[in-house]
Amino acid sequence: MDQRIITAKDNYIELDDWFKSNSVKNLLLVCDSSIEFQKSLNAHLDEVEASGINIIRFSDFVPNPLYESVVKGVELFIEKNCDSIFAVGGGSAIDVAKCIKLYNNMDRNEIFMKQEIVPNTIPFIAMPTTAGTGSEATRYAVIYLNDEKQSITSESCIPETVLLDHNSLKTLPMYQKKSTMMDALCHAVESYWSVNSTDESKEYSRKAITGVLENMEGYLGNTEEGNHGMLIAANLAGKAINITQTTAGHAMCYKITSHLGPSHGHAAILCDRVLFPWMVENTDKCIDSRGEDYIKATLDEIAGLFGYMSASEGANCLEEIFERLELAIPEVTDNEIDVLKTSVNPVRLKNHPIKLDVDTIEMLYRKILRVG
């Protein structure tokens, strides 16, 4: 699907055009708490309501959203005769909106995930309020049923239009800005070296990595240009992982977040900054069907995007960014290392181009974290 990107310029004129072109009458606005800080958008939505469009707000969900919340959203969509969906927020809000779109035409007396997805043409637009997850560009969504993670995958849940509003990033705390930026960067890097990479995904990754690096200073300085550039970079990184999925860095970072507390992007860069130099030194363990020479060239290309002549020269390029951002390294015990090393999702390891076993994963965790 060729996703359309619009912006907030000229008082959201392109958003208004989207409402008109889709004949929107009853809009389901799926939003998290971040919408409270979107003053420009809220003011415009007041104008939209005054013009005659009915906006039904749905925010009855939490981070790591529950299946029950999606059911409530589907029921609200149907009860209020909604004809379109607008997701505003981070990854969780967008994931909930994706599922509402997917499931609204299914049997509500059966578990949605057990039913066959029948694509629909409900107009769906998303506005990310962080520059990181790239959820607005992917076919993936995550919800929880009975405390079990449910990974939803369908091309029909991808928003056909994305609104990028640089104003949405102005009030983000600095730690969140740094962390979400690192999530976008790690998406792009991991997609580039993934065994599933294609010419198309690599082009997205190249543009995303370049976009993160070129806009980092302005983004951290909260300039309009820097914020807009980082939103574009995150979207491109999302498009890349939509093709390839993530690899070992993400597989290893989830338990760091849930067990130790650093946010997702922080945990991802913790891992990838150590994985990259290890990979450079262990290309002989390549499992990518394209061969060791291919993965060597790929790592050289990644280093080149960071301004180095080769991977051997630029093996610490991610470490340099990590140190520049002054992100913390959590301290763990030996027992916690044991918990971490058995937590890794083997499916994502299959996407990684260099073979990893349990002993190697333990060794890497000991480099990633401070063992006290």
C-alpha positions as CSV (number, residue, x, y, z in Angstrom):
1,M,0.0,0.0,0.0
2,D,1.2,3.4,-0.9
3,Q,0.8,5.4,2.3
4,R,0.0,9.1,2.0
5,I,1.8,11.5,4.3
6,I,0.2,14.8,5.2
7,T,1.2,17.6,7.5
8,A,-0.4,20.2,9.8
9,K,0.5,23.2,7.7
10,D,-2.0,25.9,7.0
11,N,-4.1,25.0,10.0
12,Y,-4.5,21.3,9.1
13,I,-5.9,22.0,5.7
14,E,-4.8,18.6,4.5
15,L,-6.6,16.9,7.4
16,D,-9.8,18.8,6.5
17,D,-9.4,17.6,2.9
18,W,-9.1,14.0,4.3
19,F,-12.4,14.5,6.2
20,K,-14.1,15.9,3.1
21,S,-12.8,13.3,0.6
22,N,-13.9,10.5,2.9
23,S,-17.3,12.0,3.7
24,V,-16.6,11.7,7.4
25,K,-19.7,12.2,9.6
26,N,-19.0,10.2,12.7
27,L,-15.3,10.0,13.5
28,L,-13.9,7.6,16.2
29,L,-10.9,9.4,17.7
30,V,-8.7,6.8,19.4
31,C,-6.3,8.7,21.6
32,D,-4.0,8.3,24.6
33,S,-3.2,10.9,27.3
34,S,-0.7,12.7,25.0
35,I,-3.7,14.4,23.2
36,E,-4.0,16.6,26.3
37,F,-0.8,18.3,25.2
38,Q,-1.8,18.7,21.5
39,K,-3.2,22.2,21.8
40,S,-3.1,23.1,18.1
41,L,-4.8,19.8,17.1
42,N,-7.4,20.1,19.9
43,A,-8.3,23.6,18.9
44,H,-8.8,22.5,15.3
45,L,-10.9,19.5,16.3
46,D,-13.2,21.9,18.1
47,E,-13.6,23.7,14.7
48,V,-14.2,20.4,13.0
49,E,-17.0,19.5,15.5
50,A,-18.5,23.0,15.0
51,S,-18.6,22.3,11.3
52,G,-20.9,19.3,11.8
53,I,-18.6,16.3,12.1
54,N,-19.4,14.2,15.2
55,I,-16.2,13.2,17.1
56,I,-16.5,10.2,19.4
57,R,-13.4,9.9,21.7
58,F,-12.1,6.6,22.9
59,S,-9.2,6.4,25.4
60,D,-10.2,3.5,27.6
61,F,-7.0,1.6,27.3
62,V,-3.5,1.4,28.9
63,P,0.0,0.9,27.6
64,N,0.3,-2.7,26.5
65,P,-3.4,-2.6,25.7
66,L,-5.8,-5.3,26.7
67,Y,-8.0,-7.3,24.3
68,E,-11.0,-6.2,26.4
69,S,-10.2,-2.5,25.5
70,V,-10.3,-3.3,21.8
71,V,-13.7,-5.0,22.3
72,K,-15.0,-1.8,24.0
73,G,-13.6,0.2,21.1
74,V,-15.3,-2.0,18.5
75,E,-18.6,-1.8,20.4
76,L,-18.4,2.0,20.6
77,F,-17.6,2.2,16.9
78,I,-20.7,0.2,16.0
79,E,-23.0,1.8,18.6
80,K,-22.1,5.4,17.5
81,N,-22.4,4.4,13.8
82,C,-18.8,5.6,13.2
83,D,-17.6,5.7,9.6
84,S,-13.9,6.5,10.1
85,I,-11.0,6.2,12.6
86,F,-8.4,8.8,13.6
87,A,-5.6,7.4,15.9
88,V,-3.6,10.0,17.9
89,G,-0.8,8.9,20.2
90,G,2.0,6.5,20.6
91,G,2.3,2.9,19.6
92,S,-0.4,1.6,22.0
93,A,-3.1,4.1,20.7
94,I,-2.3,3.3,17.1
95,D,-2.3,-0.5,17.8
96,V,-5.7,-0.2,19.5
97,A,-7.1,1.7,16.5
98,K,-5.6,-0.8,14.1
99,C,-7.4,-3.6,15.9
100,I,-10.7,-1.7,16.0
101,K,-10.5,-1.3,12.2
102,L,-9.7,-5.0,11.7
103,Y,-12.4,-6.4,14.0
104,N,-15.4,-4.1,13.7
105,N,-17.0,-6.3,11.0
106,M,-16.4,-9.6,12.9
107,D,-18.6,-11.7,15.2
108,R,-18.4,-10.1,18.7
109,N,-19.5,-13.4,20.3
110,E,-16.2,-15.1,19.3
111,I,-12.6,-14.1,20.1
112,F,-11.6,-11.9,17.3
113,M,-8.1,-13.4,16.9
114,K,-9.7,-16.8,16.2
115,Q,-11.6,-15.4,13.2
116,E,-10.5,-14.9,9.7
117,I,-9.7,-11.2,8.9
118,V,-12.0,-9.8,6.2
119,P,-10.4,-6.5,5.0
120,N,-12.6,-3.4,5.0
121,T,-12.3,0.0,3.5
122,I,-13.0,2.1,6.6
123,P,-11.0,5.3,6.3
124,F,-8.1,5.3,8.8
125,I,-5.7,8.0,9.6
126,A,-3.0,8.1,12.3
127,M,-1.0,10.8,13.9
128,P,2.0,9.6,15.9
129,T,2.8,11.8,18.9
130,T,6.3,10.4,19.3
131,A,9.0,9.9,16.6
132,G,10.0,6.4,17.3
133,T,7.7,3.3,17.1
134,G,6.8,3.7,13.4
135,S,3.6,1.8,14.3
136,E,1.7,4.1,11.9
137,A,3.6,2.4,9.0
138,T,3.5,-1.3,9.9
139,R,1.1,-4.2,9.6
140,Y,1.7,-5.2,13.2
141,A,-0.2,-4.6,16.4
142,V,0.2,-6.0,19.9
143,I,-2.6,-6.5,22.5
144,Y,-2.8,-8.8,25.6
145,L,-5.4,-11.5,26.2
146,N,-5.4,-13.2,29.6
147,D,-1.9,-11.8,30.2
148,E,-0.6,-13.3,27.0
149,K,0.9,-11.2,24.3
150,Q,-1.1,-11.4,21.0
151,S,0.8,-10.3,17.9
152,I,-1.7,-9.2,15.2
153,T,-0.5,-9.0,11.6
154,S,-2.5,-7.8,8.6
155,E,-1.8,-5.4,5.8
156,S,-5.3,-4.1,6.1
157,C,-4.6,-2.5,9.5
158,I,-2.1,-0.1,8.1
159,P,-3.4,3.5,8.1
160,E,-3.8,4.7,4.5
161,T,-2.9,8.2,5.6
162,V,-0.5,9.5,8.2
163,L,-0.6,13.1,9.7
164,L,2.8,14.3,10.8
165,D,2.5,17.3,13.1
166,H,5.8,18.7,14.4
167,N,3.8,20.4,17.2
168,S,3.1,16.9,18.7
169,L,6.8,16.6,19.8
170,K,7.2,20.0,21.5
171,T,6.1,18.9,25.0
172,L,7.8,15.5,25.1
173,P,10.2,15.0,28.1
174,M,13.8,14.9,26.9
175,Y,14.3,11.3,28.0
176,Q,11.3,10.2,25.9
177,K,12.6,12.1,22.9
178,K,16.0,10.4,23.2
179,S,14.5,7.0,23.7
180,T,11.9,7.1,20.9
181,M,14.6,8.4,18.5
182,M,16.8,5.4,19.4
183,D,13.8,3.1,18.7
184,A,13.6,4.6,15.2
185,L,17.4,4.3,14.7
186,C,17.5,0.7,15.9
187,H,14.5,-0.2,13.7
188,A,16.4,1.1,10.7
189,V,19.7,-0.5,11.5
190,E,18.2,-3.9,12.4
191,S,16.1,-3.8,9.2
192,Y,19.2,-3.1,7.2
193,W,21.1,-6.1,8.4
194,S,18.1,-8.5,8.7
195,V,18.1,-11.7,6.7
196,N,14.7,-10.5,5.3
197,S,16.1,-7.2,3.9
198,T,15.3,-6.3,0.3
199,D,16.3,-3.4,-2.0
200,E,13.2,-1.6,-1.0
201,S,13.6,-2.1,2.8
202,K,17.3,-1.0,2.6
203,E,16.3,2.2,0.8
204,Y,13.8,2.9,3.6
205,S,16.5,2.1,6.2
206,R,19.1,4.3,4.5
207,K,16.8,7.3,4.4
208,A,15.8,6.6,8.0
209,I,19.3,6.4,9.4
210,T,20.3,9.5,7.4
211,G,17.2,11.3,8.7
212,V,17.9,10.5,12.3
213,L,21.5,11.7,12.1
214,E,20.7,14.8,10.1
215,N,17.8,15.9,12.4
216,M,19.2,14.8,15.8
217,E,20.5,18.2,16.8
218,G,17.4,20.1,15.8
219,Y,15.1,17.5,17.2
220,L,16.8,17.5,20.6
221,G,16.8,21.3,20.4
222,N,13.0,21.2,19.7
223,T,13.1,23.0,16.4
224,E,10.2,22.6,14.0
225,E,12.5,21.4,11.2
226,G,14.2,18.9,13.5
227,N,10.9,17.6,14.9
228,H,9.4,17.2,11.4
229,G,12.5,15.5,10.1
230,M,12.5,13.0,12.9
231,L,8.9,12.1,12.4
232,I,9.7,11.4,8.7
233,A,12.7,9.3,9.8
234,A,10.6,7.2,12.2
235,N,8.0,6.6,9.6
236,L,10.6,5.4,7.1
237,A,12.1,3.1,9.8
238,G,8.6,1.7,10.3
239,K,8.2,1.1,6.6
240,A,11.6,-0.8,6.7
241,I,10.6,-3.1,9.6
242,N,7.2,-3.7,8.0
243,I,9.1,-5.6,5.3
244,T,11.8,-7.2,7.4
245,Q,10.7,-7.3,11.1
246,T,13.3,-6.7,13.8
247,T,16.2,-8.9,14.8
248,A,18.3,-9.8,17.9
249,G,18.5,-6.3,19.3
250,H,14.8,-6.1,19.8
251,A,14.5,-9.7,20.8
252,M,17.0,-9.0,23.6
253,C,15.7,-5.6,24.7
254,Y,12.1,-6.5,25.7
255,K,13.0,-8.2,29.0
256,I,15.4,-5.3,29.8
257,T,12.4,-3.0,29.6
258,S,9.9,-5.2,31.5
259,H,12.4,-6.4,34.2
260,L,14.7,-3.5,34.6
261,G,12.7,-0.4,33.6
262,P,14.5,1.5,30.8
263,S,12.0,2.5,28.1
264,H,11.9,0.5,24.9
265,G,14.1,2.6,22.6
266,H,16.6,3.0,25.4
267,A,16.8,-0.8,25.8
268,A,17.1,-1.3,22.1
269,I,20.1,1.0,21.7
270,L,21.7,-0.7,24.8
271,C,21.6,-3.9,22.9
272,D,22.4,-2.8,19.3
273,R,25.4,-0.8,20.4
274,V,27.0,-4.0,21.6
275,L,25.6,-6.3,18.9
276,F,27.1,-4.3,16.0
277,P,30.8,-4.6,16.9
278,W,30.3,-8.3,17.9
279,M,28.8,-8.9,14.5
280,V,31.7,-7.2,12.8
281,E,34.0,-9.7,14.5
282,N,31.9,-12.8,13.9
283,T,30.8,-12.7,10.3
284,D,32.1,-16.3,9.9
285,K,28.9,-17.3,11.9
286,C,26.7,-15.8,9.1
287,I,23.4,-17.6,8.6
288,D,22.1,-15.2,5.9
289,S,21.6,-17.2,2.7
290,R,23.4,-14.4,0.8
291,G,26.6,-15.4,2.5
292,E,29.4,-13.9,4.6
293,D,30.7,-11.5,1.9
294,Y,27.2,-10.1,1.7
295,I,26.9,-9.5,5.4
296,K,30.4,-8.0,5.5
297,A,29.4,-5.5,2.8
298,T,26.1,-4.8,4.6
299,L,27.9,-3.9,7.8
300,D,30.3,-1.7,5.9
301,E,27.3,0.1,4.3
302,I,25.8,0.7,7.7
303,A,29.1,2.1,9.0
304,G,29.3,4.3,5.9
305,L,25.9,5.8,6.7
306,F,27.4,6.9,10.0
307,G,30.4,8.5,8.2
308,Y,33.0,5.7,8.4
309,M,34.9,4.0,5.6
310,S,34.2,0.5,6.9
311,A,32.6,-1.5,9.6
312,S,35.9,-2.2,11.2
313,E,36.5,1.5,11.6
314,G,32.9,2.3,12.5
315,A,32.0,-0.6,14.8
316,N,31.5,1.7,17.7
317,C,29.2,4.1,15.8
318,L,26.1,3.2,17.8
319,E,28.1,3.4,21.1
320,E,29.2,6.9,20.2
321,I,25.6,8.0,19.8
322,F,24.6,6.2,23.0
323,E,27.3,8.0,25.0
324,R,26.4,11.4,23.4
325,L,22.8,11.0,24.6
326,E,24.1,10.2,28.1
327,L,21.7,7.3,28.6
328,A,22.2,5.1,31.7
329,I,23.4,1.5,31.7
330,P,21.4,-0.5,34.2
331,E,23.2,-2.7,36.8
332,V,22.1,-6.3,37.2
333,T,23.0,-9.4,39.2
334,D,24.1,-12.8,37.9
335,N,20.7,-14.1,38.7
336,E,19.1,-11.4,36.5
337,I,21.4,-12.3,33.7
338,D,20.1,-15.8,33.9
339,V,16.5,-14.5,33.6
340,L,17.4,-12.3,30.6
341,K,19.3,-14.9,28.6
342,T,16.3,-17.3,28.6
343,S,13.8,-14.6,27.7
344,V,14.8,-14.1,24.0
345,N,12.2,-14.7,21.3
346,P,13.8,-17.4,19.0
347,V,11.7,-16.2,16.0
348,R,13.5,-12.8,16.0
349,L,16.8,-14.6,16.2
350,K,16.0,-16.3,12.9
351,N,15.9,-12.8,11.4
352,H,19.4,-12.0,12.6
353,P,22.2,-12.6,10.1
354,I,24.8,-13.9,12.6
355,K,24.1,-17.1,14.6
356,L,23.4,-16.6,18.3
357,D,23.4,-19.3,21.0
358,V,22.5,-19.1,24.7
359,D,26.2,-18.7,25.8
360,T,26.7,-15.9,23.3
361,I,23.5,-14.2,24.4
362,E,24.7,-14.4,28.0
363,M,28.1,-12.9,27.0
364,L,26.4,-10.1,25.1
365,Y,24.1,-9.3,28.1
366,R,27.1,-9.0,30.3
367,K,28.5,-6.4,27.9
368,I,25.2,-4.6,27.4
369,L,24.6,-4.2,31.2
370,R,26.7,-3.6,34.3
371,V,26.9,-6.8,36.3
372,G,27.3,-6.0,40.0
